[in-house]
Structure formats: structure tokens, C-alpha cells
Amino acid sequence: MPEIYNEAMKRNEEFTGECTDLSDQGYGVLRHNGEVVFVPGLLPQEKARIRVILAKKSFAIGRVMERLSDSPERTQALCPVFGKCGGCALQDLEYQSQLAWKTGWMKRKFPGIEVRNTLGMDVPYYYRNKAQFPVQVTDDDRVITGFYRPNSHTIVDTDTCLIQDRRLNELYQYIRKELTPDLARGLRHLFLRRSRKTGQCQVVFIGEENRYDRLTEKLAREFPDLVSVVFNRNVRNDNVILGDESRVLHGSESIEEDCLGIRIRLNFKSFFQVNPEMMEVLYNTAMDAADIHPGDRVIDMYSGTGTLGLLAARRGAQVTGVEIVPEAVENARENARLNGINNAQFVCQDATEFARQFQDQADVLIVDPPRKGLSGQGIEDIARIDPRRIVYVSCNPNTLKRDLERFEQKGWKARWVQPVDMFPQTPNVEAVCLLEKE
């Protein structure tokens, strides 16, 4: 279908306007001649002279040419590449104002449902336990590493990140200095992970050919907390970061994590929340919502490596985790053994097949889907299991809203939504929602 462009606004048109809100991407929102304009770097209550850089049928994208007034909530962004990399869109907004905006946005998103104040961090920096840095060698043999500009594959070269764990920044800076053009050619990404609880670190070189044995030896000498170095071969012609073939260069392919006293063995391919401090807040909120009593039957649907299911089991529930990925199921079983938990079983099975075979009464069903939320079939599967309570852990309010509407048609009513700020300095927000059968 041919692109239909906005007839009301033209590219390079300039106007003066006042920002009234932020979008879910952290862009300022204005109206001009009745049309919506999204402007990066503009905060509510700020006036600016705007140039239209992209005009579509239903909206336009603008650029600030001159800011004419400042919001009282504006603050100086600390990152030297703020506004260039695709990361911290809200770093120029005071943190308490970030939390207030997220609460207000969620309240507008979920009218008629109790939306609680967003739970935030005391220190909203240096929280991420995982980093992925793209690598490139330029035509003039410079090695650049950092983050992509928004909506592009252009790397913003940087040697630090203010929301990454401090130790990961040290590891990253050391590797950057050691990466010659020869070493960097064919290297697609650096993958770094660290557990704040155990102190264990991991480095994964992702590229076409392993040339990192000597660098691994240096890293192991320099960083005694580095317990895992892996080469992952990826020669795909797409944007998928990890390939299928791997080789351990130092230690093992896993590190050990801890979540609320549950020990978790993390393979570098395993999903784990990137903010460990707020993960514990998120999962404690989920457990409180579940209101588990000893002997309750709990289903952990799409259970991954089993963290939520194991937390429920530790509270005395009889837990069944359902997951279709064999490696994740084996990882969950290993984590159960690691913690001496015998009242949790993890089955490798399609959720629809499991739902059709399930005959018992479920007291609680926990679901923590990816950003795309639950499919229509997923809603049907959960309705067939017919739990008394559903605890929905969401990383995307838009798909949560859609899924709550679907659940309501099946007889489950959302009682409350608790936003949790897993990603300070960004517009993203996670949430826990309690649903009960009417």
C-alpha cells in the first residue's frame, strides 16, 4: 500500500507550540492545526519552536529548533550521549516526576481499575545486570562500540553507560581498550552479565570466528570475579543477536544469581530480569497478589527458568510450571534441585495441550508473557484451567490492557494494577495485575 502523507503538515514546516504530555516512547506530545506531533526531548509545559521532519497521515514527528521555556521538572541529563543513543529518553526529567508521569499514564490506560502509585528506586542509576554492545570497524580502521541510535543501525560510540552495573562498565572499558581492528572484525556484539548478589560476571563474544583466547586469559587475570567467558558463533544475515553454536573459553557457560533467596543458575541464553533490585519488588508484589496458602495448587504458565514458580513453592504451594522451550525447562528443574525444592514440577509442553489435559482445580495461575502479551489461544487455555485468581506480570501496558478486556469477557475482573519502575530513565514500565473470578 503506498504511503499516505499528512496534507495538513509538510516536512520542514515550522511552528511554535506547547507540549502537553509524553508518549509511551517518551516523546513530547503537541497539537498543531488539530494534528498530533511527537517531539523527542520536549517535556510537558515547555514551549518550543518545532520543525516537522516527518509527516504522516495521522501524526508527525518534529525536532526542537529552539526551546522557549523550561519545565520546572527538567533536570540536567548526566549521560554524555543522552539524546543520541536509543536508551534513556527521560533522563532530563526529574526522577520523582518520571514516577508520577508513569502513574498518571497507567491510570489513563486503565480507567475503572485501581492503579497504585508506581514503585521506584532510591538510586535510579547503574541498575542493569546485562549489557549488549554492538561492535563495528570503520573504513579508517577505528573500532567503535556502544549503542544504536533510535530506529537505525548507526552505533553511538561510548565507553560507559549510566544505567549499567558499574562492574560491567569496568569490564566493558577494559575490553574496548584491548579490541584491535583485527580482533574486532567479525565481532558483532559484546554480551556482558553480572549478578549483584553473588558478584559473578560473564562475557560472551558474539561473532563469526573465535579469536579471543588470549584476550580471555587477560580478562581472567584482571577480573577474578569473571567466572564465564563464552564464544557464540553467529553468521546469520538478520538482527538476531545470538547464534546456535557456542564454546566455553573460561569457566562455564553459566553464572549464579539470587532472587529473594532463590538461587538461579543462569545460562547466557536464559532470560532474567535486567534490574535485580526492582525484580525483587516486582516478584514480591506478584507473590502478595497470589495470596498463597500451604497446599494451594499454582500453575506457572510460560514458566521460563522457573523463578516465580519456585518462589510460590517456597510459600508452600504445589507448583506446576509449563514451558515449551526444553532448555528453559531443564534450567528450571536444575534451579529446583539447587534450592532443594521438591514441591515444584516443570513440564515441557505446549500450553494448549497442558490446558486440555489438566483436570484439577487451580487456586492461582501466574503468567509473565513477553511484550506481545497473550494470544487469543493463550486466554482460552487459561480459561479452560479455570483458576480462582490470575496474577499477570506485564512488561507492556498496551497488551496488558487488551488482555484484561479479553479476560473480562471470560469472567475474570481486574482488581488492581501495580506499576513497577523496572527501567528508570526510560518510558517503559512493568506492572503486576490481580484478576479474580467474578
C-alpha positions as CSV (number, residue, x, y, z in Angstrom):
1,M,0.0,0.0,0.0
2,P,1.5,3.4,-0.9
3,E,2.4,5.7,2.0
4,I,-0.3,8.4,2.6
5,Y,1.2,11.6,3.8
6,N,-0.4,14.3,6.0
7,E,-1.8,17.0,3.9
8,A,-2.1,19.4,6.8
9,M,1.6,19.5,7.7
10,K,4.6,19.5,5.4
11,R,8.1,18.4,6.0
12,N,10.4,21.3,7.2
13,E,7.3,23.3,8.2
14,E,8.0,25.3,11.4
15,F,5.6,26.3,14.2
16,T,5.6,27.3,17.8
17,G,3.7,25.0,20.3
18,E,3.4,23.8,23.9
19,C,4.0,20.2,25.0
20,T,1.0,18.8,26.9
21,D,2.1,15.2,27.6
22,L,4.6,12.4,26.9
23,S,4.0,9.5,24.6
24,D,4.8,5.9,25.6
25,Q,8.1,6.4,23.9
26,G,9.0,9.4,26.0
27,Y,8.4,11.9,23.2
28,G,6.7,15.2,23.9
29,V,3.2,15.5,22.6
30,L,1.8,18.6,20.9
31,R,-1.1,19.5,18.7
32,H,-0.7,21.8,15.6
33,N,-3.7,22.6,13.5
34,G,-5.5,19.7,15.1
35,E,-2.8,17.2,14.3
36,V,-0.6,15.3,16.8
37,V,3.1,16.0,16.7
38,F,5.7,13.9,18.6
39,V,8.8,15.7,19.6
40,P,11.8,14.0,21.3
41,G,13.5,16.0,24.0
42,L,10.5,18.1,24.9
43,L,8.7,17.9,28.3
44,P,5.2,18.9,29.4
45,Q,4.7,22.6,30.0
46,E,7.6,23.5,27.7
47,K,7.1,25.8,24.6
48,A,9.4,25.4,21.6
49,R,9.8,26.3,18.0
50,I,9.4,23.0,16.2
51,R,10.4,21.8,12.7
52,V,8.4,18.9,11.2
53,I,10.9,16.3,10.0
54,L,8.3,13.6,9.1
55,A,4.6,14.0,8.2
56,K,2.3,11.0,8.1
57,K,-1.5,10.8,7.7
58,S,-2.3,10.7,11.4
59,F,0.7,12.2,13.1
60,A,4.0,14.0,12.5
61,I,7.5,13.9,14.1
62,G,9.1,17.1,15.0
63,R,12.5,18.4,16.1
64,V,13.1,21.2,18.7
65,M,14.8,24.1,16.9
66,E,14.6,26.4,19.9
67,R,13.2,25.7,23.4
68,L,11.4,28.9,24.5
69,S,10.6,27.8,28.1
70,D,11.7,25.1,30.5
71,S,9.6,22.7,32.6
72,P,10.1,23.1,36.4
73,E,10.7,19.3,36.3
74,R,13.5,19.4,33.8
75,T,17.0,18.4,35.0
76,Q,20.4,18.1,33.5
77,A,20.9,14.7,31.9
78,L,24.1,13.2,33.2
79,C,25.0,10.9,30.2
80,P,27.3,12.4,27.6
81,V,25.4,10.7,24.7
82,F,21.9,11.5,26.0
83,G,19.7,12.2,23.1
84,K,21.9,10.3,20.7
85,C,21.6,6.7,21.8
86,G,18.3,5.0,21.9
87,G,18.3,4.4,25.6
88,C,17.3,6.9,28.3
89,A,14.6,9.1,26.8
90,L,13.6,10.5,30.2
91,Q,16.9,11.3,31.8
92,D,16.2,15.0,31.5
93,L,13.1,14.6,33.7
94,E,13.5,14.6,37.5
95,Y,13.1,11.0,38.8
96,Q,10.1,11.6,41.0
97,S,8.4,13.3,38.0
98,Q,9.2,10.2,36.0
99,L,7.4,8.1,38.5
100,A,4.4,10.5,38.7
101,W,4.1,10.5,34.9
102,K,4.2,6.7,34.8
103,T,1.4,6.5,37.4
104,G,-0.7,9.1,35.5
105,W,-0.2,7.3,32.2
106,M,-1.2,4.0,33.7
107,K,-4.3,5.5,35.3
108,R,-5.4,6.9,32.0
109,K,-4.6,3.5,30.4
110,F,-6.8,1.6,32.9
111,P,-9.9,3.6,33.8
112,G,-12.2,1.9,36.2
113,I,-9.3,-0.2,37.7
114,E,-7.4,0.8,40.9
115,V,-3.9,1.8,39.7
116,R,-1.5,2.2,42.5
117,N,1.5,4.6,42.7
118,T,4.5,3.4,40.7
119,L,7.1,1.8,42.9
120,G,10.6,3.2,42.2
121,M,14.3,3.1,43.1
122,D,16.2,5.0,45.7
123,V,19.1,5.4,43.3
124,P,17.8,5.1,39.7
125,Y,21.2,4.6,38.0
126,Y,23.7,1.7,37.5
127,Y,20.9,-0.9,37.8
128,R,21.1,-3.1,34.7
129,N,22.7,-6.5,35.2
130,K,23.1,-7.2,31.4
131,A,24.5,-5.3,28.5
132,Q,24.8,-5.9,24.8
133,F,27.1,-3.7,22.8
134,P,27.3,-3.8,19.0
135,V,30.8,-3.6,17.5
136,Q,32.0,-2.1,14.3
137,V,35.2,-1.4,12.5
138,T,35.1,1.8,10.4
139,D,36.6,2.3,7.0
140,D,39.5,4.1,8.6
141,D,40.2,1.1,11.0
142,R,38.6,2.6,14.1
143,V,36.8,0.2,16.5
144,I,33.5,1.7,17.7
145,T,31.3,0.1,20.3
146,G,28.2,1.4,22.1
147,F,24.5,1.6,21.4
148,Y,22.4,2.1,18.3
149,R,20.8,5.4,17.5
150,P,17.0,5.2,17.6
151,N,15.5,3.4,14.6
152,S,18.9,2.9,13.0
153,H,21.9,0.6,12.9
154,T,24.3,3.5,13.4
155,I,26.4,3.0,16.5
156,V,26.8,5.8,19.0
157,D,30.4,5.2,20.3
158,T,30.6,5.4,24.1
159,D,32.8,3.8,26.8
160,T,30.2,3.8,29.6
161,C,26.5,3.7,30.4
162,L,25.0,5.2,33.5
163,I,22.2,2.6,33.8
164,Q,24.6,-0.4,33.5
165,D,26.1,-2.0,36.5
166,R,29.4,-0.3,37.5
167,R,31.4,-3.5,37.3
168,L,30.1,-4.2,33.8
169,N,31.2,-0.8,32.8
170,E,34.7,-1.6,34.0
171,L,34.7,-4.9,32.1
172,Y,33.4,-3.2,29.0
173,Q,36.1,-0.4,29.2
174,Y,38.9,-3.0,29.5
175,I,37.6,-5.0,26.5
176,R,37.3,-1.8,24.5
177,K,40.9,-0.9,25.1
178,E,42.0,-4.4,24.1
179,L,39.9,-4.7,20.9
180,T,42.3,-4.1,17.9
181,P,40.7,-3.8,14.4
182,D,41.8,-7.3,13.7
183,L,40.1,-8.7,16.8
184,A,37.0,-6.6,16.2
185,R,36.5,-7.6,12.6
186,G,33.7,-10.2,12.5
187,L,32.8,-9.5,16.1
188,R,29.1,-8.5,16.1
189,H,28.3,-8.0,19.8
190,L,29.7,-8.0,23.3
191,F,27.3,-9.5,25.8
192,L,28.0,-8.9,29.5
193,R,26.1,-10.0,32.6
194,R,26.7,-9.7,36.3
195,S,24.9,-10.8,39.5
196,R,25.0,-8.1,42.1
197,K,24.2,-10.7,44.8
198,T,26.9,-13.2,44.0
199,G,29.3,-10.9,42.2
200,Q,29.8,-13.3,39.4
201,C,30.4,-11.9,35.9
202,Q,30.1,-13.3,32.4
203,V,31.4,-12.2,29.0
204,V,30.1,-13.5,25.7
205,F,31.9,-12.7,22.4
206,I,29.3,-13.0,19.6
207,G,30.8,-13.2,16.1
208,E,31.9,-15.1,13.1
209,E,35.2,-16.7,14.3
210,N,36.8,-17.2,17.8
211,R,39.9,-15.1,18.1
212,Y,39.5,-14.3,21.8
213,D,41.5,-17.0,23.7
214,R,44.4,-14.6,24.6
215,L,42.0,-11.8,25.5
216,T,40.1,-14.2,27.7
217,E,43.3,-15.1,29.5
218,K,43.9,-11.4,30.2
219,L,40.4,-10.9,31.4
220,A,40.5,-13.9,33.7
221,R,43.7,-12.5,35.3
222,E,42.4,-8.9,35.6
223,F,38.8,-9.8,36.8
224,P,38.8,-12.7,39.4
225,D,35.0,-12.4,39.6
226,L,34.7,-13.4,35.9
227,V,33.5,-17.0,36.0
228,S,32.2,-17.4,32.5
229,V,33.6,-16.5,29.1
230,V,31.9,-17.9,26.0
231,F,32.3,-17.5,22.3
232,N,29.0,-17.6,20.4
233,R,29.2,-18.1,16.6
234,N,26.7,-16.1,14.7
235,V,26.9,-15.7,10.9
236,R,23.2,-15.0,10.3
237,N,22.1,-12.3,8.0
238,D,19.5,-10.8,10.3
239,N,19.2,-8.9,13.6
240,V,19.1,-12.0,15.9
241,I,21.9,-11.4,18.4
242,L,22.8,-15.0,19.5
243,G,23.7,-17.9,17.2
244,D,23.3,-21.6,17.8
245,E,26.9,-22.7,18.3
246,S,28.9,-21.9,21.4
247,R,32.2,-22.7,23.0
248,V,33.3,-22.1,26.6
249,L,36.6,-20.2,26.8
250,H,36.8,-19.8,30.6
251,G,34.8,-21.3,33.5
252,S,31.4,-22.4,32.5
253,E,28.5,-21.1,30.3
254,S,26.5,-20.0,33.4
255,I,26.7,-17.7,36.4
256,E,24.7,-18.0,39.6
257,E,22.1,-15.4,40.6
258,D,19.9,-14.9,43.6
259,C,16.3,-13.7,43.7
260,L,14.7,-13.3,47.1
261,G,16.8,-16.2,48.4
262,I,16.2,-18.5,45.4
263,R,19.4,-19.5,43.8
264,I,19.2,-19.3,40.0
265,R,21.7,-20.8,37.6
266,L,21.7,-18.5,34.5
267,N,22.9,-19.8,31.1
268,F,23.9,-16.9,28.9
269,K,20.8,-17.7,26.7
270,S,18.5,-17.6,29.7
271,F,16.0,-14.8,30.2
272,F,16.3,-12.9,33.5
273,Q,15.0,-9.5,34.6
274,V,17.7,-6.8,33.9
275,N,17.0,-4.8,37.1
276,P,17.7,-7.2,40.0
277,E,16.7,-4.7,42.7
278,M,13.3,-4.0,41.2
279,M,12.8,-7.6,40.1
280,E,12.5,-8.5,43.8
281,V,9.9,-5.7,44.3
282,L,8.0,-7.0,41.2
283,Y,8.1,-10.6,42.3
284,N,7.2,-9.8,45.9
285,T,4.2,-7.9,44.6
286,A,3.2,-10.9,42.5
287,M,3.5,-13.2,45.4
288,D,1.4,-10.9,47.6
289,A,-1.2,-10.8,44.9
290,A,-1.2,-14.6,44.6
291,D,-2.0,-14.8,48.4
292,I,-0.7,-18.4,48.5
293,H,-1.6,-20.7,51.4
294,P,0.2,-24.0,52.1
295,G,-1.2,-26.7,49.8
296,D,-2.6,-24.3,47.1
297,R,-2.3,-25.5,43.6
298,V,-0.4,-23.0,41.5
299,I,0.2,-23.1,37.7
300,D,3.1,-21.0,36.5
301,M,2.3,-20.7,32.8
302,Y,5.1,-19.9,30.4
303,S,7.4,-20.5,33.4
304,G,10.8,-19.9,31.7
305,T,13.6,-20.8,34.2
306,G,11.1,-21.1,37.0
307,T,11.8,-18.2,39.3
308,L,8.2,-17.2,40.0
309,G,7.1,-20.9,40.4
310,L,10.0,-21.6,42.8
311,L,9.0,-18.5,44.9
312,A,5.4,-19.8,45.0
313,A,6.7,-23.3,46.0
314,R,8.7,-21.8,48.8
315,R,5.5,-20.4,50.2
316,G,4.1,-23.9,50.4
317,A,2.2,-24.2,47.1
318,Q,2.1,-27.3,44.9
319,V,3.5,-25.8,41.7
320,T,3.4,-26.9,38.1
321,G,5.4,-24.8,35.6
322,V,4.6,-25.1,32.0
323,E,7.1,-24.1,29.3
324,I,7.6,-25.1,25.6
325,V,11.4,-24.4,25.4
326,P,13.3,-27.6,26.5
327,E,16.4,-25.7,27.6
328,A,14.4,-23.4,29.9
329,V,12.5,-26.4,31.4
330,E,15.8,-28.2,32.2
331,N,17.2,-24.9,33.6
332,A,14.1,-24.6,35.9
333,R,14.4,-28.2,37.1
334,E,18.1,-27.6,37.8
335,N,17.1,-24.5,39.8
336,A,14.6,-26.5,41.8
337,R,17.3,-29.1,42.7
338,L,19.8,-26.3,43.5
339,N,17.3,-24.9,46.1
340,G,16.2,-28.3,47.5
341,I,12.6,-27.6,46.4
342,N,10.5,-30.7,45.9
343,N,7.0,-29.3,45.6
344,A,7.5,-27.8,42.1
345,Q,7.5,-29.7,38.8
346,F,8.3,-28.3,35.4
347,V,6.8,-29.8,32.3
348,C,7.9,-29.3,28.7
349,Q,4.6,-29.0,27.0
350,D,2.5,-26.7,24.8
351,A,0.2,-24.6,27.0
352,T,-2.9,-25.6,24.9
353,E,-2.1,-29.3,25.3
354,F,-1.5,-28.9,29.0
355,A,-4.8,-27.0,29.5
356,R,-6.7,-29.7,27.7
357,Q,-5.3,-32.4,29.9
358,F,-5.5,-30.5,33.2
359,Q,-8.2,-31.9,35.4
360,D,-7.5,-30.5,38.9
361,Q,-8.7,-27.2,40.5
362,A,-6.1,-24.4,40.2
363,D,-6.1,-21.9,43.0
364,V,-3.7,-19.5,41.3
365,L,-2.3,-19.1,37.8
366,I,0.7,-16.9,37.3
367,V,1.5,-15.6,33.8
368,D,4.5,-13.5,32.8
369,P,4.3,-13.2,29.0
370,P,6.7,-11.4,26.6
371,R,5.8,-7.9,25.3
372,K,3.3,-9.2,22.8
373,G,1.2,-10.4,25.6
374,L,-1.1,-13.4,25.5
375,S,-2.5,-14.8,22.3
376,G,-6.3,-15.4,22.0
377,Q,-5.5,-19.1,22.3
378,G,-3.5,-18.3,25.5
379,I,-6.6,-16.7,27.0
380,E,-8.6,-19.7,26.1
381,D,-6.1,-22.1,27.6
382,I,-6.2,-20.2,30.9
383,A,-10.0,-20.1,30.9
384,R,-10.0,-23.8,30.4
385,I,-7.8,-24.3,33.5
386,D,-10.3,-22.0,35.4
387,P,-8.1,-20.7,38.3
388,R,-9.7,-18.7,41.1
389,R,-7.1,-16.0,40.8
390,I,-4.8,-14.9,38.0
391,V,-1.6,-12.9,38.7
392,Y,-0.5,-11.2,35.4
393,V,3.1,-9.8,35.3
394,S,3.3,-7.5,32.4
395,C,6.1,-5.7,30.6
396,N,3.8,-3.9,28.1
397,P,0.8,-1.9,29.4
398,N,-0.7,-1.8,25.9
399,T,-1.0,-5.6,25.6
400,L,-2.0,-5.9,29.3
401,K,-5.0,-3.6,28.6
402,R,-6.0,-5.8,25.6
403,D,-5.7,-9.0,27.6
404,L,-7.6,-7.7,30.6
405,E,-10.5,-6.9,28.2
406,R,-10.4,-10.4,26.9
407,F,-10.3,-11.9,30.4
408,E,-13.3,-9.8,31.5
409,Q,-15.3,-11.5,28.7
410,K,-14.3,-14.8,30.2
411,G,-15.4,-13.8,33.7
412,W,-12.2,-12.5,35.4
413,K,-12.2,-9.0,36.7
414,A,-9.0,-6.9,37.3
415,R,-8.9,-5.8,40.9
416,W,-5.8,-3.6,40.8
417,V,-2.7,-2.8,38.8
418,Q,0.6,-2.1,40.5
419,P,3.2,-0.3,38.2
420,V,6.8,-1.1,39.0
421,D,9.7,1.1,37.6
422,M,12.0,-1.6,36.3
423,F,13.6,0.8,33.8
424,P,14.4,4.2,35.4
425,Q,15.3,7.0,32.9
426,T,13.2,5.3,30.2
427,P,9.4,5.4,29.5
428,N,9.0,1.7,30.0
429,V,7.0,0.4,32.9
430,E,6.2,-3.1,34.2
431,A,3.1,-4.0,36.2
432,V,1.5,-6.7,38.3
433,C,-2.2,-7.1,38.0
434,L,-4.6,-9.3,40.1
435,L,-7.6,-10.8,38.4
436,E,-10.3,-12.7,40.3
437,K,-13.2,-14.8,39.0
438,E,-16.5,-12.9,39.3
